[in-house]
Amino acid sequence: MAKLTKKKLHGLAQGLFNSVSEKDILVFENSKLIHNGNVLTVAQVRSIIEQAKTIQSLDLWRLLVDEMKYIANKKMYFDSKSEEDILAGKMVLWTVDVLEKKISNLSKLRTK
C-alpha cells in the first residue's frame, strides 16, 4: 500500500471539507461590495451596514464573543494537555477576531 504523505492527504481532503470558495465571500473591491461575483446594490449594501451595526449592538453577540474568548483561554492556559490544545484555543481566538473585524469594517462602510 502506498504511503500517504501529508501533502497527498491534504490534496485528497481539500475538496471534501472546504465547500466555501473565494467567490462565496463578501469582498470590497474598487469601492464596491461584491458577493458571488455580483456587485451589490446600494440597498443591499445599506442593509448589510445596518445588520452589522445591529450585531455589534446586541448584548447576546457580546456575551457569545466573551464566552468564546473565555473558553479558548481556559483551553490554552488551564486545560491544555498538548500543543494541539493550545493551537485549538488560538484558532478559536483567531476566528473570533476575524468575525469582530469583519463586522466592524462592514458597520463603518459609507454609501453614496
Residue pairs with C-beta under 8 A, 6 or more apart in sequence:
4 12
23 36
23 37
24 35
24 36
25 35
26 33
26 34
26 35
26 48
26 102
26 106
27 33
27 34
27 35
28 34
28 105
28 109
32 39
32 40
33 39
33 40
33 44
33 45
33 48
33 109
34 40
40 48
42 111
42 112
45 109
45 111
46 111
48 106
48 109
49 106
49 107
49 109
49 111
52 103
52 104
52 106
52 107
53 107
55 61
55 103
55 107
56 103
56 104
56 107
65 96
65 99
65 100
68 92
68 95
68 96
69 92
69 93
69 96
71 92
72 88
72 89
72 90
72 92
72 93
72 96
73 89
73 93
74 89
75 85
75 86
75 88
75 89
75 92
76 85
76 86
76 89
76 90
79 85
80 86
80 89
